[in-house]
Amino acid sequence: MKIQISDNIIKHYLSNVYFINGHSYAGKSTMVKMLAERYDMVPCGENYHDVFPREKLSRWKQPGLSYFDTMSGWEEWLNMTPEEHWNWVHHVSQECVEIEIMELVKLSAKGKNIIVDTNIPPDVLREISDYGHVAIMLCDPPDICATRFFERDDPDKKFMMDQIKLCRDPEATLKNFNSWALYHPQMDTDWQHTGFFTYTRSDFENDTKKETLAALAKHFNLE
């Protein structure tokens, strides 16, 4: 038996959930943190689907999420071709949808507003949420993360660079890693035309967090 839940039922139970999706390096994680602190919301940061026990993942039903348990090592992952990496990311995104929705239903039952840095793609968000609860954050240019990814000082970026340095050809591996952000297959999401509210980050030299926070708070009607 395949279990299906109607989108209108999911939408009802997620009525206190606000979603942010979009480009890498657009500031999604920062805004989730700041909105949660300012408006007493429950934050669900990037990759919050990791709350699901890894030992309960199925390598057949969730091959993308199980990949790190089956790969030969980090060098294998870092040297995926851009097409291979995009396909893996696409699978992970699709697999995360079910976990994210179930986790959000559980959290929303507590009554507080929730702000999410989400993997849920726009076509699914249109079914389970509405315009006032979704924001798409963009970068101009959209490929900025290819050149500034490692400028962000956080443990994940440091770990990734450490693994690149351990590869047999670190320079080639870094070049390949950066090329992932430049790969845009036709089936990739057209973030600028999702029909949702969009906010574009184009100033990467100055601190624009306050302005971005104000724009998102106004859109989400949190004031």
VMD Tcl script that draws the C-alpha trace (Angstrom):
set ca {
  {0.00 0.00 0.00}
  {1.35 3.43 -0.95}
  {0.43 6.13 1.55}
  {-0.52 9.51 0.11}
  {-1.59 12.64 1.96}
  {-3.59 15.31 0.12}
  {-1.81 18.64 -0.30}
  {-4.65 20.62 1.28}
  {-4.28 18.58 4.49}
  {-0.51 19.16 4.58}
  {-1.06 22.87 3.90}
  {-3.42 23.10 6.88}
  {-0.91 21.54 9.27}
  {1.91 23.74 7.95}
  {0.00 27.01 8.23}
  {2.51 28.39 10.77}
  {5.57 27.47 8.67}
  {7.54 29.98 6.57}
  {9.94 28.76 3.87}
  {13.10 30.23 2.33}
  {14.69 28.62 -0.74}
  {16.86 29.83 -3.61}
  {20.51 30.27 -4.60}
  {23.52 29.30 -2.57}
  {25.31 32.29 -1.00}
  {22.11 34.36 -1.02}
  {21.96 34.49 2.78}
  {19.23 31.93 3.46}
  {20.83 30.42 6.57}
  {21.63 33.84 8.03}
  {18.07 35.05 7.52}
  {16.59 31.94 9.11}
  {18.71 32.55 12.18}
  {17.96 36.28 12.36}
  {14.21 35.92 11.76}
  {14.00 33.22 14.42}
  {15.76 35.42 16.96}
  {13.83 38.60 16.12}
  {10.34 37.09 15.93}
  {10.62 34.16 18.35}
  {10.31 31.54 15.64}
  {11.57 27.96 15.59}
  {14.56 27.82 13.18}
  {15.09 24.88 10.85}
  {18.48 25.46 9.29}
  {20.11 24.01 6.22}
  {20.07 20.19 6.17}
  {17.70 19.91 9.13}
  {16.49 16.70 7.52}
  {19.57 15.17 9.18}
  {17.39 14.72 12.29}
  {16.12 11.54 10.62}
  {18.18 8.57 11.91}
  {20.75 7.56 9.29}
  {20.41 3.91 10.22}
  {16.75 4.02 9.19}
  {17.43 5.35 5.70}
  {16.97 2.85 2.89}
  {19.73 2.62 0.28}
  {17.03 1.69 -2.23}
  {14.40 4.28 -1.27}
  {16.86 7.07 -0.34}
  {20.00 6.40 -2.43}
  {20.97 10.08 -2.49}
  {20.85 10.54 1.28}
  {22.61 7.19 1.73}
  {25.44 8.06 -0.66}
  {27.92 9.13 2.03}
  {27.55 5.68 3.61}
  {28.36 3.92 0.35}
  {31.04 6.11 -1.29}
  {34.67 5.01 -1.28}
  {35.74 8.30 0.30}
  {35.47 12.09 0.03}
  {37.72 12.16 -3.04}
  {35.08 10.21 -4.95}
  {32.37 12.72 -4.08}
  {34.55 15.80 -4.69}
  {35.45 14.55 -8.15}
  {31.95 13.90 -9.38}
  {31.41 15.55 -12.75}
  {29.05 18.56 -12.68}
  {26.32 16.40 -14.24}
  {26.82 13.61 -11.70}
  {26.78 16.10 -8.84}
  {23.63 17.83 -10.09}
  {21.87 14.47 -10.42}
  {22.89 13.56 -6.88}
  {21.69 16.92 -5.50}
  {18.41 16.49 -7.37}
  {17.85 13.05 -5.83}
  {18.73 14.31 -2.35}
  {16.32 17.23 -2.72}
  {13.49 14.91 -3.73}
  {14.24 12.47 -0.92}
  {14.37 15.28 1.65}
  {10.87 16.47 0.82}
  {9.14 13.67 2.71}
  {11.43 13.97 5.74}
  {11.11 17.75 5.88}
  {7.33 17.71 5.64}
  {6.97 15.08 8.36}
  {9.37 16.92 10.64}
  {7.58 20.23 10.05}
  {4.18 18.70 10.80}
  {5.61 17.46 14.10}
  {7.12 20.84 14.97}
  {4.12 22.88 13.86}
  {1.90 21.03 16.32}
  {3.68 22.91 19.11}
  {2.04 26.13 17.90}
  {5.02 28.44 17.35}
  {5.86 29.91 13.96}
  {8.64 28.07 12.14}
  {11.17 29.48 9.67}
  {12.85 27.01 7.32}
  {15.92 26.97 5.09}
  {14.28 24.39 2.88}
  {15.15 21.77 0.28}
  {11.51 21.58 -0.80}
  {11.34 22.70 -4.47}
  {8.97 25.46 -5.65}
  {6.55 23.11 -7.40}
  {5.93 21.29 -4.12}
  {5.81 24.53 -2.10}
  {3.02 25.75 -4.37}
  {0.97 22.74 -3.27}
  {1.62 22.82 0.47}
  {2.05 26.55 1.20}
  {1.14 29.96 -0.25}
  {2.70 33.17 -1.51}
  {2.86 34.86 1.90}
  {4.74 31.96 3.47}
  {7.48 31.44 0.86}
  {10.46 33.60 -0.10}
  {13.05 32.89 -2.79}
  {16.46 34.43 -2.18}
  {18.64 34.99 -5.25}
  {22.19 36.08 -6.05}
  {23.22 38.41 -8.85}
  {25.28 36.95 -10.38}
  {23.85 33.54 -9.45}
  {27.25 31.83 -9.77}
  {28.93 33.94 -7.06}
  {29.29 30.84 -4.86}
  {31.70 29.36 -7.42}
  {34.28 32.05 -6.59}
  {33.42 32.94 -2.97}
  {32.23 29.66 -1.48}
  {35.24 29.24 0.79}
  {35.15 32.83 2.02}
  {32.44 31.82 4.44}
  {34.07 30.91 7.73}
  {32.20 27.91 9.06}
  {33.17 24.33 10.03}
  {31.58 22.72 6.94}
  {33.59 24.88 4.54}
  {36.81 24.23 6.47}
  {36.14 20.49 6.43}
  {35.50 20.54 2.69}
  {38.73 22.42 1.97}
  {40.67 20.04 4.22}
  {39.31 17.09 2.21}
  {40.20 18.78 -1.08}
  {43.77 19.26 0.14}
  {43.97 15.51 0.89}
  {43.05 14.54 -2.69}
  {45.69 13.26 -5.09}
  {45.33 16.39 -7.24}
  {43.98 19.16 -4.96}
  {44.13 21.85 -7.64}
  {42.11 19.82 -10.16}
  {39.66 18.76 -7.45}
  {39.08 22.37 -6.36}
  {38.54 23.41 -9.98}
  {36.02 20.60 -10.43}
  {34.27 21.47 -7.15}
  {33.87 25.10 -8.24}
  {32.56 24.02 -11.64}
  {29.48 22.47 -10.02}
  {27.98 25.92 -9.45}
  {28.36 26.75 -13.16}
  {26.42 23.73 -14.35}
  {22.82 24.61 -15.22}
  {20.91 21.83 -17.01}
  {17.68 22.86 -18.71}
  {15.64 21.00 -16.12}
  {17.14 23.01 -13.24}
  {14.85 25.32 -11.28}
  {14.17 28.73 -12.84}
  {14.36 30.51 -9.50}
  {13.45 33.93 -10.91}
  {10.11 32.76 -12.28}
  {8.65 30.57 -9.53}
  {5.74 32.94 -8.91}
  {6.87 33.48 -5.32}
  {8.27 36.61 -3.68}
  {11.96 37.02 -4.53}
  {14.74 39.01 -2.92}
  {18.04 39.42 -4.76}
  {21.42 39.88 -3.13}
  {23.80 41.78 -5.40}
  {25.99 43.64 -2.88}
  {28.62 41.22 -1.56}
  {30.96 43.84 -0.11}
  {28.70 45.58 2.42}
  {26.58 44.29 5.28}
  {22.99 44.23 3.99}
  {21.53 41.85 6.57}
  {19.26 44.48 8.19}
  {17.71 45.49 4.88}
  {17.18 41.87 3.88}
  {15.66 41.02 7.26}
  {13.23 43.94 6.98}
  {12.16 42.91 3.46}
  {11.52 39.31 4.46}
  {9.70 40.29 7.67}
  {7.43 42.58 5.67}
  {6.71 39.88 3.09}
  {5.98 37.31 5.79}
  {3.81 39.89 7.61}
  {5.69 39.34 10.86}
  {5.63 42.97 12.00}
}
mol new
graphics top color blue
foreach p $ca { graphics top sphere $p radius 0.5 }
foreach p [lrange $ca 0 end-1] q [lrange $ca 1 end] { graphics top cylinder $p $q radius 0.2 }
display resetview
